[in-house]
């Protein structure tokens, strides 16, 4: 019963404040649990290059070799300057 009420409130809140803001709120709430799950399974967080490679691969027009080069470039830049992009 409680989960149904929460989902109803969540749907109403999503309509009221916009899906993007609602998604960000959900992400913030679930972030500590995701960290705990990763820690429990020994999964290390992604580095800068891996994150950029994954973002690049989400575009179906990009090839895997291109995305790898994008990730490597970002990783090297971050390593040299300490700045992300």
One Martini backbone bead per residue (centre of mass of N, CA, C, O) as a GRO file, in nm:
protein
   85
    1UNK     BB    1   0.058   0.063  -0.021
    2UNK     BB    2   0.299   0.258   0.010
    3UNK     BB    3   0.417   0.225  -0.279
    4UNK     BB    4   0.169   0.339  -0.425
    5UNK     BB    5   0.180   0.620  -0.298
    6UNK     BB    6   0.465   0.692  -0.393
    7UNK     BB    7   0.413   0.660  -0.699
    8UNK     BB    8   0.191   0.874  -0.712
    9UNK     BB    9   0.363   1.106  -0.608
   10UNK     BB   10   0.585   1.079  -0.823
   11UNK     BB   11   0.405   1.138  -1.070
   12UNK     BB   12   0.313   1.414  -0.978
   13UNK     BB   13   0.597   1.539  -0.947
   14UNK     BB   14   0.687   1.499  -1.241
   15UNK     BB   15   0.472   1.687  -1.362
   16UNK     BB   16   0.535   1.943  -1.190
   17UNK     BB   17   0.880   1.955  -1.221
   18UNK     BB   18   0.979   1.758  -1.415
   19UNK     BB   19   1.167   1.505  -1.542
   20UNK     BB   20   1.460   1.605  -1.508
   21UNK     BB   21   1.448   1.676  -1.208
   22UNK     BB   22   1.346   1.402  -1.112
   23UNK     BB   23   1.588   1.237  -1.212
   24UNK     BB   24   1.797   1.381  -1.036
   25UNK     BB   25   1.673   1.307  -0.766
   26UNK     BB   26   1.689   1.001  -0.799
   27UNK     BB   27   1.994   0.989  -0.839
   28UNK     BB   28   2.071   1.108  -0.560
   29UNK     BB   29   1.927   0.892  -0.390
   30UNK     BB   30   2.072   0.628  -0.536
   31UNK     BB   31   2.384   0.669  -0.513
   32UNK     BB   32   2.463   0.528  -0.241
   33UNK     BB   33   2.361   0.245  -0.333
   34UNK     BB   34   2.547   0.214  -0.576
   35UNK     BB   35   2.811   0.228  -0.417
   36UNK     BB   36   2.756  -0.020  -0.242
   37UNK     BB   37   2.732  -0.223  -0.471
   38UNK     BB   38   3.013  -0.177  -0.593
   39UNK     BB   39   3.167  -0.248  -0.333
   40UNK     BB   40   3.057  -0.538  -0.292
   41UNK     BB   41   3.170  -0.624  -0.600
   42UNK     BB   42   3.439  -0.460  -0.675
   43UNK     BB   43   3.361  -0.194  -0.829
   44UNK     BB   44   3.498   0.043  -1.007
   45UNK     BB   45   3.509   0.344  -1.098
   46UNK     BB   46   3.499   0.544  -1.353
   47UNK     BB   47   3.679   0.700  -1.567
   48UNK     BB   48   3.695   0.958  -1.777
   49UNK     BB   49   3.739   0.795  -2.042
   50UNK     BB   50   3.508   0.590  -2.002
   51UNK     BB   51   3.276   0.791  -1.990
   52UNK     BB   52   3.323   0.916  -2.275
   53UNK     BB   53   3.296   0.655  -2.434
   54UNK     BB   54   3.004   0.593  -2.353
   55UNK     BB   55   2.878   0.855  -2.456
   56UNK     BB   56   2.969   0.812  -2.751
   57UNK     BB   57   2.823   0.524  -2.793
   58UNK     BB   58   2.523   0.638  -2.777
   59UNK     BB   59   2.595   0.713  -3.060
   60UNK     BB   60   2.530   0.542  -3.358
   61UNK     BB   61   2.743   0.706  -3.552
   62UNK     BB   62   2.967   0.599  -3.380
   63UNK     BB   63   3.261   0.454  -3.350
   64UNK     BB   64   3.465   0.270  -3.150
   65UNK     BB   65   3.738   0.397  -3.229
   66UNK     BB   66   3.655   0.688  -3.186
   67UNK     BB   67   3.570   0.661  -2.885
   68UNK     BB   68   3.845   0.571  -2.781
   69UNK     BB   69   3.996   0.831  -2.864
   70UNK     BB   70   3.830   1.022  -2.693
   71UNK     BB   71   3.892   0.890  -2.418
   72UNK     BB   72   4.202   0.915  -2.433
   73UNK     BB   73   4.218   1.222  -2.460
   74UNK     BB   74   4.075   1.293  -2.196
   75UNK     BB   75   4.260   1.134  -2.006
   76UNK     BB   76   4.525   1.283  -2.078
   77UNK     BB   77   4.430   1.569  -2.010
   78UNK     BB   78   4.363   1.509  -1.714
   79UNK     BB   79   4.646   1.412  -1.631
   80UNK     BB   80   4.797   1.682  -1.703
   81UNK     BB   81   4.580   1.917  -1.584
   82UNK     BB   82   4.313   1.828  -1.400
   83UNK     BB   83   4.101   1.866  -1.631
   84UNK     BB   84   3.765   1.854  -1.740
   85UNK     BB   85   3.767   1.979  -2.058
   0.00000   0.00000   0.00000
